[in-house]
Amino acid sequence: MREQRKRLVGTVTSDKMDKTVVVTVTSTKRHRRYGKVMRLKKKYKAHDEQNECRTGDKVRIIEAQPMSKHKRWSVVDIMERAR
């Protein structure tokens, strides 16, 4: 069952909460009628146990059990550090 969990890659936009980061995931989608490529952004709150993520880091998040009202993702690893 663990292999079926969703994984996303995004950038940390906020690290002001304790053990929680806001990750913005950008994806592209084609408009159904006009065919224009649109850039979509979605924000996820993810659990960061050691508070090691900083704003601007590129991270991988994975689906997890609900930890609070909005937090349903967890940070797996930091792929790239912010400068």
FIVEXTI-277400 format. One record per atom (N, C-alpha, C, O): residue number from 1; residue in one letter; x, y, z. Coordinates in nm, 3 decimals, padded with zeros to 5 digits. Each point is the difference from the previous one (the first is absolute). Layout:
N
R pos code       u       v       w
R NUM    A       X       Y       Z
...
REM end
This chain:
83
R pos code       u       v       w
R   1    M  00.081 -00.120  00.000
R   1    M -00.081  00.120  00.000
R   1    M  00.085  00.126  00.000
R   1    M -00.041  00.102 -00.055
R   2    R  00.159 -00.107  00.116
R   2    R  00.083  00.119  00.009
R   2    R  00.048  00.047 -00.137
R   2    R  00.026  00.119 -00.018
R   3    E -00.014 -00.209 -00.079
R   3    E  00.048  00.038 -00.132
R   3    E -00.105  00.081 -00.076
R   3    E  00.033  00.067 -00.098
R   4    Q -00.158 -00.073  00.142
R   4    Q -00.107  00.069 -00.071
R   4    Q -00.018  00.144  00.046
R   4    Q -00.085  00.072 -00.053
R   5    R  00.163 -00.028  00.150
R   5    R -00.013  00.137  00.048
R   5    R  00.053  00.098 -00.105
R   5    R  00.100 -00.028 -00.067
R   6    K -00.166  00.141  00.055
R   6    K  00.042  00.101 -00.097
R   6    K  00.127  00.068  00.045
R   6    K  00.021  00.021  00.119
R   7    R  00.064  00.015 -00.215
R   7    R  00.123  00.073  00.026
R   7    R  00.001  00.123 -00.090
R   7    R -00.034 -00.008 -00.118
R   8    L  00.073  00.122  00.174
R   8    L  00.005  00.125 -00.075
R   8    L  00.133  00.070  00.029
R   8    L  00.062 -00.022  00.104
R   9    V -00.021  00.107 -00.198
R   9    V  00.121  00.081  00.017
R   9    V -00.041  00.146 -00.010
R   9    V -00.071  00.039 -00.093
R  10    G  00.118  00.041  00.188
R  10    G -00.033  00.142 -00.001
R  10    G  00.101  00.081  00.078
R  10    G  00.099 -00.053  00.050
R  11    T -00.125  00.183 -00.040
R  11    T  00.090  00.089  00.073
R  11    T -00.068  00.049  00.128
R  11    T -00.121  00.022  00.002
R  12    V  00.200 -00.005  00.102
R  12    V -00.052  00.047  00.128
R  12    V -00.024  00.150 -00.010
R  12    V  00.091  00.076 -00.033
R  13    T -00.214 -00.034  00.060
R  13    T -00.032  00.143 -00.005
R  13    T -00.011  00.062  00.138
R  13    T  00.008  00.122  00.013
R  14    S -00.027 -00.205  00.090
R  14    S -00.008  00.054  00.136
R  14    S  00.049 -00.106  00.098
R  14    S -00.034 -00.118 -00.012
R  15    D  00.115  00.162  00.110
R  15    D  00.046 -00.090  00.106
R  15    D -00.020  00.063  00.137
R  15    D  00.075 -00.029  00.093
R  16    K -00.176  00.113 -00.080
R  16    K -00.020  00.076  00.122
R  16    K -00.068 -00.080  00.111
R  16    K  00.007  00.037  00.117
R  17    M -00.074 -00.148 -00.154
R  17    M -00.067 -00.081  00.101
R  17    M  00.097 -00.102  00.060
R  17    M  00.104 -00.029 -00.058
R  18    D -00.138 -00.023  00.174
R  18    D  00.083 -00.100  00.066
R  18    D -00.030 -00.137 -00.060
R  18    D -00.114 -00.046  00.002
R  19    K  00.217 -00.020 -00.055
R  19    K -00.008 -00.135 -00.059
R  19    K -00.093 -00.007 -00.120
R  19    K -00.046 -00.109 -00.035
R  20    T  00.017  00.223 -00.029
R  20    T -00.087  00.003 -00.117
R  20    T  00.058  00.097 -00.102
R  20    T  00.047  00.108  00.036
R  21    V -00.050 -00.148 -00.164
R  21    V  00.041  00.088 -00.108
R  21    V -00.110  00.004 -00.104
R  21    V -00.077 -00.095 -00.014
R  22    V  00.069  00.205 -00.059
R  22    V -00.094  00.013 -00.110
R  22    V  00.079 -00.022 -00.128
R  22    V  00.097  00.071 -00.028
R  23    V -00.139 -00.171 -00.050
R  23    V  00.070 -00.036 -00.124
R  23    V -00.090  00.035 -00.117
R  23    V -00.116 -00.041 -00.003
R  24    T  00.170  00.117 -00.094
R  24    T -00.073  00.034 -00.120
R  24    T  00.044 -00.093 -00.113
R  24    T  00.118 -00.007 -00.034
R  25    V -00.215 -00.064 -00.023
R  25    V  00.026 -00.094 -00.109
R  25    V -00.054  00.062 -00.127
R  25    V -00.117  00.037 -00.007
R  26    T  00.203 -00.026 -00.095
R  26    T -00.039  00.057 -00.129
R  26    T -00.014 -00.112 -00.102
R  26    T  00.088 -00.085 -00.013
R  27    S -00.199  00.086 -00.059
R  27    S -00.021 -00.099 -00.105
R  27    S -00.055  00.070 -00.123
R  27    S -00.047  00.114  00.008
R  28    T  00.054 -00.180 -00.122
R  28    T -00.053  00.058 -00.124
R  28    T -00.116 -00.085 -00.049
R  28    T -00.003 -00.122  00.018
R  29    K -00.093  00.190 -00.079
R  29    K -00.118 -00.067 -00.052
R  29    K -00.045  00.074 -00.125
R  29    K  00.011  00.122 -00.008
R  30    R -00.060 -00.196 -00.089
R  30    R -00.048  00.059 -00.123
R  30    R -00.148  00.035  00.014
R  30    R -00.078 -00.079  00.054
R  31    H  00.039  00.196 -00.104
R  31    H -00.140  00.039  00.002
R  31    H -00.079 -00.092 -00.093
R  31    H  00.044 -00.029 -00.111
R  32    R -00.160 -00.017  00.158
R  32    R -00.075 -00.098 -00.079
R  32    R -00.045  00.054 -00.135
R  32    R  00.003 -00.072 -00.100
R  33    R -00.045  00.195  00.097
R  33    R -00.056  00.055 -00.124
R  33    R  00.103  00.071 -00.086
R  33    R  00.004 -00.020 -00.121
R  34    Y  00.081  00.101  00.182
R  34    Y  00.089  00.086 -00.076
R  34    Y  00.140 -00.057 -00.015
R  34    Y  00.077  00.049 -00.083
R  35    G -00.041 -00.149  00.161
R  35    G  00.130 -00.063 -00.016
R  35    G  00.116  00.076  00.060
R  35    G  00.115 -00.044 -00.010
R  36    K -00.142  00.156  00.073
R  36    K  00.108  00.079  00.060
R  36    K  00.055 -00.073  00.123
R  36    K -00.076 -00.058  00.078
R  37    V  00.207  00.060 -00.062
R  37    V  00.062 -00.063  00.115
R  37    V -00.009  00.096  00.118
R  37    V  00.049  00.113 -00.006
R  38    M -00.111 -00.160  00.115
R  38    M -00.018  00.083  00.119
R  38    M  00.089 -00.053  00.111
R  38    M  00.019 -00.121  00.013
R  39    R  00.036  00.211  00.065
R  39    R  00.080 -00.036  00.116
R  39    R -00.088  00.006  00.124
R  39    R -00.055  00.106  00.032
R  40    L  00.041 -00.217  00.037
R  40    L -00.083 -00.006  00.119
R  40    L  00.087 -00.010  00.125
R  40    L  00.103 -00.068 -00.001
R  41    K -00.143  00.136  00.107
R  41    K  00.073 -00.005  00.127
R  41    K -00.095 -00.047  00.108
R  41    K -00.116  00.042  00.004
R  42    K  00.165 -00.129  00.082
R  42    K -00.080 -00.046  00.113
R  42    K  00.088 -00.006  00.122
R  42    K  00.117 -00.039 -00.008
R  43    K -00.171  00.080  00.123
R  43    K  00.076  00.002  00.124
R  43    K -00.041 -00.117  00.088
R  43    K -00.118 -00.031  00.014
R  44    Y  00.218 -00.032  00.047
R  44    Y -00.023 -00.109  00.093
R  44    Y  00.074  00.030  00.130
R  44    Y  00.111  00.052 -00.002
R  45    K -00.174 -00.085  00.114
R  45    K  00.069  00.008  00.130
R  45    K  00.060 -00.136  00.026
R  45    K -00.070 -00.101 -00.004
R  46    A  00.200  00.097  00.032
R  46    A  00.071 -00.127  00.020
R  46    A  00.070  00.000  00.135
R  46    A  00.044  00.103  00.049
R  47    H -00.035 -00.222  00.009
R  47    H  00.064 -00.019  00.130
R  47    H  00.152 -00.006 -00.017
R  47    H  00.050 -00.076 -00.084
R  48    D  00.022  00.154  00.162
R  48    D  00.147  00.004 -00.002
R  48    D  00.047 -00.020  00.144
R  48    D  00.010  00.095  00.077
R  49    E  00.019 -00.219 -00.041
R  49    E  00.026 -00.036  00.140
R  49    E  00.117  00.075  00.062
R  49    E -00.011  00.046  00.113
R  50    Q  00.124 -00.033 -00.185
R  50    Q  00.119  00.064  00.058
R  50    Q  00.009  00.150 -00.028
R  50    Q  00.100  00.062  00.038
R  51    N -00.198 -00.002 -00.101
R  51    N  00.002  00.142 -00.037
R  51    N  00.125  00.033 -00.081
R  51    N  00.064  00.102  00.026
R  52    E -00.028 -00.186 -00.123
R  52    E  00.123  00.024 -00.077
R  52    E -00.026  00.066 -00.135
R  52    E  00.096  00.042 -00.065
R  53    C -00.220 -00.032  00.021
R  53    C -00.030  00.064 -00.128
R  53    C -00.001  00.152  00.016
R  53    C -00.047  00.052  00.102
R  54    R  00.097  00.017 -00.201
R  54    R  00.000  00.146 -00.003
R  54    R -00.072  00.048 -00.126
R  54    R -00.017 -00.076 -00.095
R  55    T -00.026  00.200  00.095
R  55    T -00.070  00.057 -00.114
R  55    T  00.090 -00.004 -00.124
R  55    T  00.115  00.042  00.005
R  56    G -00.170 -00.093 -00.114
R  56    G  00.075 -00.010 -00.125
R  56    G  00.057 -00.137 -00.027
R  56    G  00.047 -00.025 -00.111
R  57    D -00.048 -00.065  00.209
R  57    D  00.050 -00.136 -00.020
R  57    D -00.092 -00.078 -00.094
R  57    D -00.122  00.019  00.001
R  58    K  00.182 -00.106 -00.081
R  58    K -00.077 -00.090 -00.085
R  58    K -00.013 -00.132  00.076
R  58    K  00.101 -00.062  00.033
R  59    V -00.225  00.020 -00.006
R  59    V -00.022 -00.118  00.084
R  59    V -00.093 -00.100 -00.069
R  59    V -00.075  00.034 -00.091
R  60    R  00.082 -00.157  00.138
R  60    R -00.092 -00.105 -00.044
R  60    R -00.092 -00.030  00.118
R  60    R  00.046 -00.022  00.112
R  61    I -00.178  00.021 -00.139
R  61    I -00.097 -00.029  00.104
R  61    I -00.078 -00.126 -00.037
R  61    I -00.013 -00.034 -00.117
R  62    I -00.039 -00.033  00.220
R  62    I -00.074 -00.123 -00.020
R  62    I -00.129  00.007  00.080
R  62    I -00.006  00.063  00.106
R  63    E -00.097 -00.127 -00.159
R  63    E -00.129 -00.006  00.067
R  63    E  00.013 -00.072  00.133
R  63    E  00.072 -00.099  00.010
R  64    A -00.141  00.148  00.093
R  64    A  00.009 -00.061  00.132
R  64    A -00.137  00.004  00.069
R  64    A -00.096  00.055 -00.054
R  65    Q  00.090 -00.112  00.172
R  65    Q -00.122  00.007  00.078
R  65    Q -00.028  00.144  00.038
R  65    Q  00.094  00.078  00.015
R  66    P -00.219 -00.039  00.001
R  66    P -00.029  00.136  00.044
R  66    P  00.059  00.027  00.139
R  66    P -00.024 -00.075  00.095
R  67    M  00.102  00.185 -00.086
R  67    M  00.062  00.037  00.126
R  67    M -00.071  00.116  00.067
R  67    M  00.011  00.020  00.121
R  68    S -00.084  00.056 -00.200
R  68    S -00.079  00.111  00.052
R  68    S -00.110  00.029 -00.103
R  68    S -00.023 -00.080 -00.091
R  69    K -00.043  00.194  00.105
R  69    K -00.111  00.033 -00.089
R  69    K  00.045  00.010 -00.146
R  69    K -00.072 -00.045 -00.090
R  70    H  00.189  00.104  00.065
R  70    H  00.046  00.021 -00.137
R  70    H  00.125 -00.079 -00.037
R  70    H  00.036 -00.006 -00.117
R  71    K  00.031 -00.053  00.213
R  71    K  00.130 -00.064 -00.025
R  71    K -00.018 -00.148 -00.029
R  71    K -00.035 -00.078  00.089
R  72    R  00.059  00.039 -00.218
R  72    R -00.014 -00.138 -00.042
R  72    R  00.120 -00.049 -00.081
R  72    R -00.009 -00.103 -00.067
R  73    W  00.119  00.175  00.071
R  73    W  00.120 -00.035 -00.075
R  73    W  00.121  00.004  00.094
R  73    W -00.004  00.063  00.105
R  74    S  00.109 -00.131 -00.146
R  74    S  00.121 -00.005  00.081
R  74    S  00.121  00.019 -00.091
R  74    S  00.002 -00.051 -00.112
R  75    V  00.099  00.123  00.160
R  75    V  00.122  00.022 -00.078
R  75    V  00.085 -00.126  00.005
R  75    V  00.033 -00.050  00.108
R  76    V  00.003 -00.002 -00.227
R  76    V  00.084 -00.120 -00.008
R  76    V  00.147  00.040  00.001
R  76    V  00.077 -00.049  00.082
R  77    D -00.039  00.136 -00.174
R  77    D  00.139  00.045 -00.005
R  77    D  00.010  00.136 -00.066
R  77    D -00.089  00.043 -00.074
R  78    I  00.200  00.024  00.103
R  78    I  00.030  00.130 -00.060
R  78    I  00.088 -00.027 -00.121
R  78    I  00.113 -00.046  00.015
R  79    M -00.164  00.076 -00.134
R  79    M  00.073 -00.030 -00.122
R  79    M  00.108  00.105 -00.030
R  79    M  00.109 -00.031 -00.049
R  80    E -00.145  00.156  00.079
R  80    E  00.092  00.111 -00.033
R  80    E -00.021  00.111  00.101
R  80    E -00.113  00.039  00.029
R  81    R  00.224  00.010  00.025
R  81    R -00.005  00.109  00.099
R  81    R -00.012  00.135 -00.069
R  81    R  00.049  00.018 -00.111
R  82    A -00.115  00.077  00.180
R  82    A -00.009  00.136 -00.051
R  82    A  00.134  00.069  00.018
R  82    A  00.077 -00.033  00.089
R  83    R -00.050  00.129 -00.174
R  83    R  00.128  00.073  00.009
R  83    R -00.010  00.112  00.099
R  83    R  00.098  00.072  00.022
REM end
